[in-house]
Each structure stands twice: as C-alpha cells, then as structure tokens.
Amino acid sequence: MYAIEFETTIDNGIVHIPEIYKNLQKSKKAKKQKSKKAKKQKSKKAKVIVMIDETTEEENQQQLIFDKFLKNSRKVENLTLFSRDELHER
C-alpha cells in the first residue's frame, strides 16, 4: 500500500477525490498488488483518514493577516527599547 495526500471537501458524506487521483486503481503499482479475488472486482481497497480543520473562517483570516504582517516586517535602525518600568511610567 502506498499513500497520497490531498485536501478536499465533504458534501453530504461524499468525499470528493481530485481528478488527478481518480485513475489510481489503473496504475502499475495498484495492478501489482491485485490478488486473484481482486481481479474479479472493479473496486480497490483503500484506507481513508479524515482530518477536519477546527478553525473558523474568522480565525483563518486572522492567521492570514498575521502571516502577511510577519512576511512584510522590516528591521528598524536605531530603535530605542524601553525597560518595563519606563514603559509603565505615567
């Protein structure tokens, strides 16, 4: 058995397989692993692991904004760093 990984949607319990993987059962590797019983069947045996992203769209958007901020950060010359006490003086 060999593994592939892809992201897809699940609609009403149906896992949509990307077009590039729909012909996997016809591959040479899959044909080598056939048993006599499997030759009579048209389907292939597969192990499916479903991992659901638990983050919300808002959390994803916030992460994208933060990632963009980090990617575009700049080094500041002559930056003055204050101590904790200096920051909290009134």
DOKE-611244 format. One line per field, with one value per residue: x, y, z of N, C-alpha, C in turn; residue in three letters. Coordinates in nm, 2 decimals, decimal comma. Layout:
N
n_east = c(X/...)
n_north = c(Y/...)
n_up = c(Z/...)
ca_east = c(X/...)
ca_north = c(Y/...)
ca_up = c(Z/...)
c_east = c(X/...)
c_north = c(Y/...)
c_up = c(Z/...)
rest = c(ALA/...)
// end
This chain:
90
n_east = c(0,08/0,05/0,08/-0,11/-0,17/-0,42/-0,62/-0,97/-1,32/-1,61/-1,92/-2,24/-2,16/-2,01/-1,69/-1,49/-1,28/-0,98/-0,93/-0,68/-0,62/-0,82/-0,77/-0,62/-0,65/-0,59/-0,32/0,02/0,14/-0,08/-0,19/0,00/-0,05/-0,28/-0,49/-0,61/-0,88/-0,93/-0,90/-1,14/-1,31/-1,41/-1,35/-1,11/-0,93/-0,90/-0,75/-0,89/-0,83/-0,97/-0,93/-1,04/-1,05/-1,06/-1,07/-1,23/-1,36/-1,31/-1,09/-0,91/-0,88/-0,77/-0,52/-0,41/-0,37/-0,19/0,02/0,09/0,17/0,40/0,56/0,61/0,75/0,98/1,32/1,41/1,62/1,83/1,66/1,49/1,48/1,27/1,27/1,07/0,97/1,01/0,83/0,58/0,57/0,40)
n_north = c(-0,12/0,22/0,58/0,88/1,23/1,48/1,78/1,82/1,86/1,76/1,67/1,61/1,36/1,26/1,21/1,41/1,32/1,44/1,50/1,42/1,19/1,00/0,79/0,61/0,33/0,21/0,23/0,11/0,02/-0,03/-0,24/-0,44/-0,52/-0,66/-0,93/-1,27/-1,27/-1,00/-0,93/-0,99/-0,81/-0,46/-0,26/-0,10/-0,15/0,07/0,29/0,53/0,84/1,09/1,43/1,70/2,05/2,25/2,52/2,84/3,04/3,31/3,29/3,18/3,39/3,58/3,46/3,46/3,74/3,79/3,63/3,76/4,01/3,93/3,83/4,07/4,22/4,47/4,56/4,79/5,07/5,21/5,17/5,24/5,07/5,03/4,99/4,78/4,93/5,19/5,19/5,18/5,41/5,70)
n_up = c(0,00/-0,07/-0,01/-0,06/-0,04/0,00/-0,01/0,03/-0,02/0,18/0,10/0,21/0,31/0,11/-0,01/-0,21/-0,46/-0,60/-0,96/-1,06/-0,91/-0,96/-1,13/-1,00/-0,94/-1,18/-1,21/-1,24/-1,00/-0,84/-0,99/-0,96/-0,70/-0,69/-0,60/-0,68/-0,62/-0,62/-0,89/-1,00/-0,90/-0,94/-0,78/-0,56/-0,26/0,00/0,25/0,44/0,59/0,77/0,84/1,01/0,98/1,25/1,29/1,26/0,99/1,05/1,23/1,05/0,87/1,04/1,10/0,85/0,81/1,01/0,93/0,69/0,79/0,94/0,73/0,58/0,75/0,88/0,95/1,19/1,21/1,47/1,69/1,99/2,28/2,55/2,91/3,13/3,34/3,25/3,04/3,17/3,32/3,42)
ca_east = c(0,00/0,12/0,00/-0,12/-0,24/-0,48/-0,73/-1,09/-1,45/-1,70/-2,06/-2,34/-2,10/-1,93/-1,55/-1,46/-1,14/-0,93/-0,93/-0,55/-0,62/-0,93/-0,73/-0,51/-0,66/-0,53/-0,17/0,10/0,16/-0,21/-0,21/0,09/-0,10/-0,40/-0,50/-0,70/-1,01/-0,94/-0,91/-1,28/-1,38/-1,37/-1,31/-0,99/-0,93/-0,83/-0,76/-0,92/-0,82/-1,03/-0,88/-1,12/-0,99/-1,15/-1,06/-1,33/-1,31/-1,25/-0,96/-0,82/-0,85/-0,68/-0,39/-0,35/-0,33/-0,07/0,13/0,13/0,24/0,54/0,63/0,64/0,81/1,11/1,42/1,42/1,75/1,83/1,53/1,51/1,40/1,24/1,25/0,93/0,94/1,00/0,70/0,47/0,57/0,29)
ca_north = c(0,00/0,35/0,69/1,01/1,32/1,59/1,84/1,82/1,89/1,65/1,72/1,51/1,23/1,22/1,27/1,43/1,29/1,53/1,44/1,36/1,07/0,92/0,67/0,53/0,19/0,17/0,25/-0,02/-0,02/-0,09/-0,37/-0,54/-0,56/-0,73/-1,07/-1,33/-1,22/-0,86/-0,92/-1,00/-0,69/-0,34/-0,16/-0,12/-0,13/0,20/0,33/0,67/0,91/1,23/1,52/1,82/2,17/2,30/2,67/2,91/3,13/3,43/3,25/3,16/3,52/3,65/3,40/3,51/3,88/3,79/3,58/3,87/4,10/3,87/3,82/4,20/4,30/4,54/4,59/4,93/5,11/5,30/5,15/5,26/4,98/5,08/4,89/4,76/5,04/5,31/5,18/5,19/5,54/5,79)
ca_up = c(0,00/-0,07/0,04/-0,12/0,05/-0,07/0,07/-0,05/0,06/0,20/0,08/0,24/0,33/-0,01/-0,02/-0,35/-0,49/-0,72/-1,09/-1,08/-0,84/-0,99/-1,21/-0,92/-0,95/-1,31/-1,21/-1,24/-0,87/-0,80/-1,06/-0,90/-0,57/-0,71/-0,57/-0,77/-0,59/-0,66/-1,03/-1,04/-0,85/-1,01/-0,68/-0,49/-0,12/0,04/0,39/0,44/0,72/0,76/0,94/0,99/1,03/1,35/1,29/1,18/0,88/1,11/1,28/0,94/0,82/1,13/1,08/0,72/0,83/1,09/0,84/0,60/0,87/0,96/0,60/0,54/0,86/0,85/1,06/1,22/1,26/1,59/1,77/2,13/2,36/2,69/3,02/3,17/3,43/3,16/2,96/3,26/3,39/3,38)
c_east = c(0,09/0,03/0,00/-0,19/-0,29/-0,58/-0,85/-1,21/-1,53/-1,84/-2,16/-2,28/-2,02/-1,80/-1,52/-1,31/-1,09/-0,91/-0,79/-0,54/-0,73/-0,89/-0,62/-0,53/-0,61/-0,38/-0,10/0,12/0,04/-0,23/-0,12/0,03/-0,23/-0,39/-0,59/-0,84/-1,03/-0,96/-1,06/-1,36/-1,33/-1,32/-1,18/-1,01/-0,85/-0,85/-0,78/-0,91/-0,87/-0,99/-0,96/-1,05/-1,09/-1,15/-1,18/-1,27/-1,25/-1,11/-0,86/-0,78/-0,75/-0,53/-0,33/-0,30/-0,20/0,05/0,18/0,21/0,39/0,62/0,68/0,71/0,95/1,19/1,43/1,55/1,73/1,70/1,57/1,42/1,39/1,23/1,11/0,89/0,92/0,87/0,58/0,47/0,45/0,33)
c_north = c(0,12/0,46/0,81/1,10/1,44/1,65/1,85/1,86/1,76/1,71/1,60/1,37/1,18/1,29/1,28/1,41/1,37/1,44/1,36/1,22/0,97/0,79/0,59/0,38/0,13/0,17/0,11/-0,07/-0,08/-0,23/-0,48/-0,59/-0,63/-0,88/-1,13/-1,28/-1,08/-0,84/-0,92/-0,88/-0,56/-0,24/-0,20/-0,09/-0,01/0,22/0,48/0,73/1,05/1,31/1,65/1,94/2,23/2,45/2,72/2,99/3,26/3,41/3,24/3,30/3,60/3,59/3,45/3,65/3,88/3,73/3,68/3,97/4,05/3,87/3,96/4,29/4,36/4,56/4,74/4,97/5,21/5,29/5,16/5,16/5,03/4,96/4,88/4,88/5,17/5,31/5,21/5,32/5,62/5,93)
c_up = c(0,00/-0,04/-0,05/-0,02/-0,03/0,02/-0,02/0,04/0,07/0,19/0,10/0,25/0,21/-0,01/-0,17/-0,37/-0,61/-0,84/-1,10/-1,01/-0,87/-1,07/-1,13/-0,94/-1,08/-1,31/-1,20/-1,10/-0,81/-0,86/-1,00/-0,77/-0,57/-0,66/-0,68/-0,75/-0,63/-0,81/-1,08/-1,00/-0,93/-0,91/-0,62/-0,34/-0,08/0,19/0,38/0,58/0,70/0,87/0,91/1,05/1,13/1,36/1,21/1,07/0,94/1,16/1,16/0,88/0,91/1,12/0,95/0,73/0,91/1,01/0,75/0,67/0,90/0,83/0,55/0,65/0,82/0,97/1,07/1,28/1,38/1,67/1,91/2,20/2,50/2,79/3,05/3,25/3,34/3,08/3,05/3,34/3,33/3,39)
rest = c(MET/TYR/ALA/ILE/GLU/PHE/GLU/THR/THR/ILE/ASP/ASN/GLY/ILE/VAL/HIS/ILE/PRO/GLU/ILE/TYR/LYS/ASN/LEU/GLN/LYS/SER/LYS/LYS/ALA/LYS/LYS/GLN/LYS/SER/LYS/LYS/ALA/LYS/LYS/GLN/LYS/SER/LYS/LYS/ALA/LYS/VAL/ILE/VAL/MET/ILE/ASP/GLU/THR/THR/GLU/GLU/GLU/ASN/GLN/GLN/GLN/LEU/ILE/PHE/ASP/LYS/PHE/LEU/LYS/ASN/SER/ARG/LYS/VAL/GLU/ASN/LEU/THR/LEU/PHE/SER/ARG/ASP/GLU/LEU/HIS/GLU/ARG)
// end
